Amino acid sequence: MAPDEIVTTLSRKLLDPTEVVYAVTMRDLLAAIARRLREESLQLTTDDLLLARDELRATFGHYLDERELFDLALDQWDLIRSL
């Protein structure tokens, strides 16, 4: 069975196979900015905040290797299932 067929079959077992597993919101980014810059962050413009958003997206795209994260998570999952 091809991987796509397996995914389709497994998806039928879930109520919502499109459920978001993890997300980062602008509010999360704003909290990080506030922690770093404190009151100075109040001087930031909308353009500054959107630039921070764009840089965060670029950083995730460059550094985030989903396959590695999936492998780590599934290793833990296998371990827990075997207990």
N, C-alpha and C positions, 0 to 999 in steps of 0.2 A: 504494500500500500504506500502510495506517495505521501510525503509529509503534509501537503495541502489537504489530502483526503483525511488523514489522521486528525488534523486540526479541525476540519469540518465536523467529523464524528464526535470529537471531544467537546466541541462548542455546543453541541446539542444537549449535553449534560448540564449546562449552566443556564441560569435564568437570563443573565446578561453577559455574554462573552465579550462585549465591548467595554466592560467596566474599567475605569481608570484605576490602575494599581498604585501609582505614585504620581504626584504632580507638585510643581512649584508654581506658586502664584506671584503676582506682582506684590501682593501684601508681604509675602515671605521676603522678597527682595528689598522692599521698603524697610522691613524690620532689620535686615542685615546692614543696610545703609545707615539707619538710625543708631545701631550699635557701634558702627565704625566712626561715624562723623558726629554723633550726638546732636547738640543744638545747631551746629554748623549745617546740618542737613536741611534745616528749615529754609536756607537760602537757595536751595537747588530749584532749578526751573523744570518745567515739564520736559523740555528738551534734554536736560541732564538726566532725568529719570528714564526717559525712553532710550537714551544712549546706554545707560546702565543695563536696561532690559536687553538691548541688542548685544551688548558684550556678554551678558550671561548666556544668552542663546548660543552665541559663537563659542563660548567656553565649553558649554555642554556638548555641542556638536564636535568639538575638537578632542576633548578629553574623555567623554563618556563612551565607554565601550559596552554596549548593552550585552553583548555575548559573554563578556567576562562577568558581569553582574548576574546574568542568568545562571552561569555555571556555578558561581559562589552560592547563590540562593538554592539551586537544585542540589548541590552537595549537602547543604544543611538539611534540606527537605528529605533527601535520601537517608541521612543519618537519623533524623527524628522518626521517620517511618519505620526504620529497622529496630527501634528501641522497644 
